[in-house]
Amino acid sequence: MGSSGHSRRFRRAYQAEYRTPRGDTAICALSLLLVCVLSACAFVLPSALLWPLVGVNGLLVIHALRQRGRIDGIIKFGILQLTLTLSGYLLFYGPTQLAQGALVVLRLMLATLPGWWLCITAAPERIGEVLSALLPSKWAFVVTASLRLLPYMAEEIREIYQLQCLRGARITPRALRHPKHWPELAYCVLFPVLIQLLKLSRQIAIAAKARHFGAQPHPTHWHTPRDQDE
């Protein structure tokens, strides 16, 4: 009887330790497949069928917001793309093609939103585990690390931009209406961000080497308590 009770406890402990993370990995794989399908549909579907896709992406946005995701970066990205695209269409094709330019921006946003949703709802470790089944482990590590760095780099860009504005750089939205100020945006914001990104990439490479990453052909994947809590 004691042996049977010990066996049941061991079975429950095994399921709590391994079954839930494996389920999380399966859900992450299905989410990754959904993201690929939705992003591809944003470019290949005819215009008349984009509205159902808009509805699906709206559900993803609601789900991401319920997971405490921040959408302000996506909104700013959409506004920037809309401004640049419509300006280009107005300059080269005239006002009659502005609707076509807005459609291009809509397709781009519909292709971007599923990836944003995945980054918020799926743990990077689970994405890395799924990608390791499809790609070499080093490639999967690079993709996962890049996704992990996106929120950090967005915060770095925001801080660098604010600091450069405080020191008098002519990179405010009003100043950037004039193309002569665009080079100042490059060497005041883009170049420092690039240098910071290269520095951070080197630090990640050193940390991975110190932990002997790549020494084993099939690396293990850590199942964090965050995964199990979700």
C-alpha positions, 0 to 999 in steps of 0.5 A: 500500500505504501509502495502504491501511494509512493508510486502515485505521488511520484506520478503526480510529481512527474506530471506537474514537472514535465506534462505542463511544460510539454503542453506549453510547448505544444501550445507555443508551436500551434501559436507559431504556426498560427502566426505564420499563417496569419502573416502570410494571409496578410499579403496573399489574400485579396482586398475583399477578404482582409476584413475577416483577417482584421477581426482575427487580429483584433481578437489577438490584440484583445488577448495580448492586452489582457496579458498586460501587453503594451500596444503603444509601440505598435500604434506608433509604428503604424502611424509612422508607416502610414505617414511615410507611405501616404507621403510617398504615394502622394509624391509619386502617384498623386492623391488618387492613389492614397487609398492604395497606400493605406491598403499597403499599410493595412497589410503590413500591420496585419502581418506585424500584429500576430508576431507582436501577440506571440512575443507577449503571450509566449515565453521566449524559452518555449519559442526557442524550444519549438524553433530548435526542432526546426532549425539548428540550435544556434539559429534558434538561439539567435532568433529567440534572443532577438525576440527577447531583446525587442522590448529592451531595445524599444526602451533604449531607443526611447531613452536615447531619443528623449536625451537627444531632444533634451540636449537640443537635437532637431529630431522632434516630430515637428522638426522632422517635417523638414528632410534636412533634419533627417540626417540628424536623426540618424547620427543622434539616435540610429547610430547610438542604438546600433552601437548599443545593439552591437555591444549587447550582442557581444555580451550575449555571445560571451555569456553563451560561450561561458555557459558552453552553449553549442557543446551539446548537439541537443541542448536542454530548455529551462522550464521557468515557473512563469510557464507553469503559473500560466 
